[in-house]
Amino acid sequence: MNIISKYAKYIPYLYFLSVIVYWFTDINKSVGLSAYPILLFGIPFLWQLVKPNRELNFSLGIVFVCLSSFLILAYLFNLLNIINWSESAKRFLFYGGALVIGNFVMSLWIVRNSIKKLF
């Protein structure tokens, strides 16, 4: 149990890195070479894993809380305007909603890590 609590502070960074890698591979299949700039989004998260910085940690957390909040608002507004639900729309909204909620929770976890001075 001690090992889990020791490495739990790295979970949000690994989550965002996995989302970036998935996004890159998905775009790379269809677009090709122009998908490589997506990997640049992973640099701050890799930096936090290698050499943690409290200011960068707090900045990443606040930025992604704001972005996730806007995504949640957009998701809710879209959900309220859709009347006829097809099966593909239900599936897309379910997975998109899970990703939006996951991003929000992980970004709050990053802010909590920076406030609790875990690094």
C-alpha positions as a LaTeX table, in Angstrom:
\begin{tabular}{lrrr}
\hline
Residue & $x$ (\AA) & $y$ (\AA) & $z$ (\AA) \\
\hline
Met1 & 0.00 & 0.00 & 0.00 \\
Asn2 & 2.92 & 2.32 & 0.69 \\
Ile3 & 4.19 & 1.86 & $-2.87$ \\
Ile4 & 0.80 & 2.82 & $-4.31$ \\
Ser5 & 0.61 & 6.01 & $-2.26$ \\
Lys6 & 4.21 & 6.83 & $-3.19$ \\
Tyr7 & 3.58 & 6.67 & $-6.95$ \\
Ala8 & $-0.05$ & 7.90 & $-6.98$ \\
Lys9 & 1.10 & 11.48 & $-7.56$ \\
Tyr10 & 2.27 & 10.49 & $-11.07$ \\
Ile11 & $-1.10$ & 9.15 & $-12.23$ \\
Pro12 & $-2.44$ & 12.45 & $-13.71$ \\
Tyr13 & 0.71 & 12.98 & $-15.79$ \\
Leu14 & 0.62 & 9.43 & $-17.09$ \\
Tyr15 & $-3.07$ & 9.88 & $-17.90$ \\
Phe16 & $-2.46$ & 13.01 & $-19.96$ \\
Leu17 & 0.54 & 11.39 & $-21.66$ \\
Ser18 & $-1.58$ & 8.39 & $-22.62$ \\
Val19 & $-4.30$ & 10.66 & $-24.03$ \\
Ile20 & $-1.68$ & 12.55 & $-26.07$ \\
Val21 & $-0.17$ & 9.32 & $-27.39$ \\
Tyr22 & $-3.62$ & 8.00 & $-28.32$ \\
Trp23 & $-4.49$ & 11.27 & $-30.03$ \\
Phe24 & $-1.19$ & 11.18 & $-31.93$ \\
Thr25 & $-1.63$ & 7.60 & $-33.12$ \\
Asp26 & $-5.23$ & 8.22 & $-34.19$ \\
Ile27 & $-4.31$ & 11.34 & $-36.19$ \\
Asn28 & $-1.13$ & 9.75 & $-37.54$ \\
Lys29 & $-3.14$ & 6.92 & $-39.15$ \\
Ser30 & $-5.17$ & 9.30 & $-41.26$ \\
Val31 & $-3.04$ & 12.43 & $-41.69$ \\
Gly32 & 0.52 & 11.17 & $-41.45$ \\
Leu33 & 3.54 & 13.38 & $-40.93$ \\
Ser34 & 1.61 & 16.48 & $-39.83$ \\
Ala35 & 0.50 & 14.70 & $-36.62$ \\
Tyr36 & 3.94 & 14.97 & $-35.02$ \\
Pro37 & 3.39 & 18.46 & $-33.51$ \\
Ile38 & 0.79 & 16.81 & $-31.24$ \\
Leu39 & 3.68 & 15.15 & $-29.40$ \\
Leu40 & 4.86 & 18.60 & $-28.28$ \\
Phe41 & 1.90 & 18.74 & $-25.91$ \\
Gly42 & 3.49 & 15.91 & $-23.92$ \\
Ile43 & 6.71 & 17.77 & $-23.11$ \\
Pro44 & 5.43 & 19.55 & $-19.93$ \\
Phe45 & 4.01 & 16.29 & $-18.57$ \\
Leu46 & 7.25 & 14.42 & $-19.27$ \\
Trp47 & 9.15 & 17.26 & $-17.60$ \\
Gln48 & 7.00 & 16.89 & $-14.50$ \\
Leu49 & 7.81 & 13.19 & $-14.35$ \\
Val50 & 11.56 & 13.69 & $-14.82$ \\
Lys51 & 12.21 & 16.92 & $-12.90$ \\
Pro52 & 9.13 & 18.14 & $-11.01$ \\
Asn53 & 8.61 & 21.87 & $-10.78$ \\
Arg54 & 5.96 & 23.29 & $-8.46$ \\
Glu55 & 5.18 & 26.37 & $-10.59$ \\
Leu56 & 4.83 & 24.33 & $-13.78$ \\
Asn57 & 2.67 & 21.84 & $-11.90$ \\
Phe58 & 0.30 & 24.55 & $-10.67$ \\
Ser59 & 0.18 & 26.18 & $-14.13$ \\
Leu60 & $-0.63$ & 22.88 & $-15.83$ \\
Gly61 & $-3.33$ & 22.17 & $-13.28$ \\
Ile62 & $-5.02$ & 25.55 & $-13.59$ \\
Val63 & $-4.87$ & 25.58 & $-17.40$ \\
Phe64 & $-6.37$ & 22.12 & $-17.68$ \\
Val65 & $-9.04$ & 22.83 & $-15.05$ \\
Cys66 & $-10.13$ & 25.82 & $-17.13$ \\
Leu67 & $-10.05$ & 23.86 & $-20.41$ \\
Ser68 & $-11.90$ & 20.94 & $-18.85$ \\
Ser69 & $-14.51$ & 23.29 & $-17.40$ \\
Phe70 & $-15.14$ & 24.74 & $-20.84$ \\
Leu71 & $-15.35$ & 21.22 & $-22.27$ \\
Ile72 & $-17.89$ & 20.25 & $-19.61$ \\
Leu73 & $-19.99$ & 23.33 & $-20.41$ \\
Ala74 & $-19.79$ & 22.61 & $-24.14$ \\
Tyr75 & $-20.68$ & 18.97 & $-23.54$ \\
Leu76 & $-23.71$ & 19.92 & $-21.42$ \\
Phe77 & $-24.93$ & 22.51 & $-23.93$ \\
Asn78 & $-24.57$ & 19.98 & $-26.72$ \\
Leu79 & $-26.38$ & 17.38 & $-24.67$ \\
Leu80 & $-29.31$ & 19.73 & $-24.06$ \\
Asn81 & $-29.71$ & 20.60 & $-27.75$ \\
Ile82 & $-29.73$ & 17.04 & $-29.12$ \\
Ile83 & $-33.24$ & 15.67 & $-29.53$ \\
Asn84 & $-32.90$ & 12.57 & $-31.72$ \\
Trp85 & $-30.24$ & 10.20 & $-30.44$ \\
Ser86 & $-28.73$ & 7.73 & $-32.84$ \\
Glu87 & $-26.66$ & 4.82 & $-31.57$ \\
Ser88 & $-23.42$ & 6.31 & $-32.85$ \\
Ala89 & $-24.24$ & 9.65 & $-31.21$ \\
Lys90 & $-24.96$ & 7.91 & $-27.89$ \\
Arg91 & $-21.66$ & 6.04 & $-28.07$ \\
Phe92 & $-19.72$ & 9.18 & $-29.01$ \\
Leu93 & $-21.28$ & 11.24 & $-26.23$ \\
Phe94 & $-20.65$ & 8.50 & $-23.68$ \\
Tyr95 & $-16.95$ & 8.15 & $-24.52$ \\
Gly96 & $-16.54$ & 11.90 & $-24.96$ \\
Gly97 & $-18.19$ & 12.51 & $-21.60$ \\
Ala98 & $-15.94$ & 9.99 & $-19.90$ \\
Leu99 & $-12.90$ & 11.71 & $-21.40$ \\
Val100 & $-14.13$ & 15.16 & $-20.34$ \\
Ile101 & $-14.81$ & 14.02 & $-16.77$ \\
Gly102 & $-11.47$ & 12.19 & $-16.67$ \\
Asn103 & $-9.63$ & 15.32 & $-17.81$ \\
Phe104 & $-11.36$ & 17.40 & $-15.17$ \\
Val105 & $-10.61$ & 14.96 & $-12.35$ \\
Met106 & $-6.97$ & 14.55 & $-13.38$ \\
Ser107 & $-6.43$ & 18.29 & $-13.67$ \\
Leu108 & $-7.92$ & 18.79 & $-10.20$ \\
Trp109 & $-5.54$ & 16.10 & $-8.99$ \\
Ile110 & $-2.61$ & 18.04 & $-10.46$ \\
Val111 & $-3.74$ & 21.21 & $-8.65$ \\
Arg112 & $-4.09$ & 19.22 & $-5.42$ \\
Asn113 & $-0.55$ & 17.86 & $-5.87$ \\
Ser114 & 0.82 & 21.37 & $-6.26$ \\
Ile115 & $-1.03$ & 22.64 & $-3.21$ \\
Lys116 & $-0.02$ & 19.69 & $-1.01$ \\
Lys117 & 3.65 & 20.11 & $-2.05$ \\
Leu118 & 4.09 & 16.45 & $-2.99$ \\
Phe119 & 7.12 & 17.22 & $-5.15$ \\
\hline
\end{tabular}
